[in-house]
Amino acid sequence: MPRKNPAETSRTSFESEFERLATIVDRLEAGNVPLAEMLTLYEEAMALSEKLKAVLAEAELRVEKLAMVHEEMPPASEENSMDDDDSLF
């Protein structure tokens, strides 16, 4: 059986947990859930929400780091134009 890479596993996990959270919210909003089950679902929803927020915060940091690295690199068009200008002289 082929193994999933970590990025694929975390994405699948995030997606499935997000879907579970949406399902819980739908059930709670329907309002026809017994109180004991409602409390259990609410606790699960809060735990999922915190976990998903943490995953999104980590992803945001990764994107910011990538953007900083990208900003430090000169655009390819500038590199090419400087090389072309140098060859003219």
Order of alpha helices (4+ residues) and beta strands (2+ residues): alpha-alpha-alpha
